[in-house]
Every structure is written in C-alpha cells, then in structure tokens.
Amino acid sequence: MSDAVHANLEDLRRLQKAVDVAVQEVNDSLKKLQRTVERADWTDSASRNFDTQLNSATASVRQTTQRLSELKPILNREIQALQEYLRRR
C-alpha cells in the first residue's frame, strides 16, 4: 500500500518562498543591527560586555537561519516529487 498524496503544490511553493523571505529578513536585520552597533559612540566595559552578549545572541539567531535554510532542499524535493506525481496522474 502506498502513501496517499495530500499536498497542494502552490501551498508548498508559498511555504518555500516564506522560508526564503524569513531567512533574508532576519539576515538583513542582523546586518543592520551590526552596523548600528559599530557606529555607536560607546566604548567602555559595559559596551564590551554588551558586545559579547550581543554576539552570543546573534550567533544563536544565525544558527536558526542556517537550520531554516537547510529545510529548503526538503521543500524542493517535495515540490519536484509532487510536480512529477501530478504529471503522471
């Protein structure tokens, strides 16, 4: 018995686009934040502590965007498989 196919091709494409947009928006925001920090006229022990904590926080966010990016090939495979299935139907 084979698995039944219950998927909407356009929904999968929208999901793929949403992942792309989310990753890009987060990366853009991180770059903007970094530029703002670099331009700030703030150099003391508190700023160094802030930089350390910020770098730790942004590293976690970057890991999350990396994981999201790793989902894209899964969606691509599913989209391709569904397209092939619909062609053969």
C-alpha positions as CSV (number, residue, x, y, z in Angstrom):
1,M,0.0,0.0,0.0
2,S,1.5,3.4,-1.0
3,D,1.2,6.6,0.9
4,A,-1.7,8.8,-0.2
5,V,-0.6,12.2,-1.5
6,H,-2.3,15.1,0.1
7,A,-0.4,18.3,-0.8
8,N,-1.1,21.5,-2.6
9,L,1.7,22.5,-4.9
10,E,1.0,26.2,-4.6
11,D,1.0,25.9,-0.8
12,L,4.4,24.2,-0.9
13,R,5.7,27.0,-3.2
14,R,4.3,29.6,-0.8
15,L,6.0,27.9,2.1
16,Q,9.3,27.7,0.3
17,K,9.0,31.4,-0.5
18,A,8.1,32.2,3.1
19,V,11.2,30.4,4.3
20,D,13.4,32.3,1.9
21,V,11.9,35.6,2.9
22,A,12.2,34.9,6.6
23,V,15.9,33.9,6.3
24,Q,16.6,37.0,4.2
25,E,14.8,39.4,6.5
26,V,16.5,38.0,9.6
27,N,19.9,38.2,8.0
28,D,19.2,41.8,6.8
29,S,18.1,42.8,10.3
30,L,21.2,41.3,11.8
31,K,23.4,43.3,9.4
32,K,21.5,46.5,10.2
33,L,21.9,45.8,13.9
34,Q,25.7,45.2,13.5
35,R,26.1,48.4,11.6
36,T,24.2,50.3,14.3
37,V,26.4,48.8,17.0
38,E,29.6,49.7,15.0
39,R,28.5,53.3,14.6
40,A,27.6,53.8,18.2
41,D,29.8,56.1,20.2
42,W,30.1,53.8,23.2
43,T,33.4,52.4,24.4
44,D,33.6,51.2,28.0
45,S,33.4,48.0,29.9
46,A,29.6,48.0,29.7
47,S,29.8,48.2,25.9
48,R,32.3,45.4,25.7
49,N,30.0,43.3,27.9
50,F,27.1,44.2,25.7
51,D,29.1,43.3,22.5
52,T,29.9,39.9,24.0
53,Q,26.3,39.2,24.9
54,L,25.0,40.5,21.5
55,N,27.5,38.3,19.6
56,S,26.2,35.3,21.6
57,A,22.6,36.2,20.9
58,T,23.2,36.8,17.2
59,A,25.1,33.6,16.8
60,S,22.1,31.7,18.1
61,V,19.9,33.6,15.6
62,R,22.3,32.8,12.8
63,Q,22.2,29.1,13.7
64,T,18.4,29.3,13.4
65,T,18.5,30.8,10.0
66,Q,21.0,28.2,8.9
67,R,18.6,25.5,10.1
68,L,15.8,27.2,8.2
69,S,18.0,27.3,5.1
70,E,18.6,23.6,5.5
71,L,14.9,23.0,5.1
72,K,14.8,24.4,1.6
73,P,16.2,21.3,-0.1
74,I,13.5,19.2,1.6
75,L,10.8,21.5,0.2
76,N,12.5,21.5,-3.2
77,R,12.4,17.7,-3.2
78,E,8.7,17.6,-2.2
79,I,7.8,20.2,-4.8
80,Q,9.6,18.2,-7.5
81,A,8.0,15.0,-6.4
82,L,4.6,16.5,-6.4
83,Q,5.1,18.0,-9.8
84,E,6.1,14.6,-11.1
85,Y,3.2,12.9,-9.5
86,L,0.8,15.4,-10.9
87,R,2.3,15.0,-14.4
88,R,1.8,11.2,-14.3
89,R,-1.8,11.4,-13.0
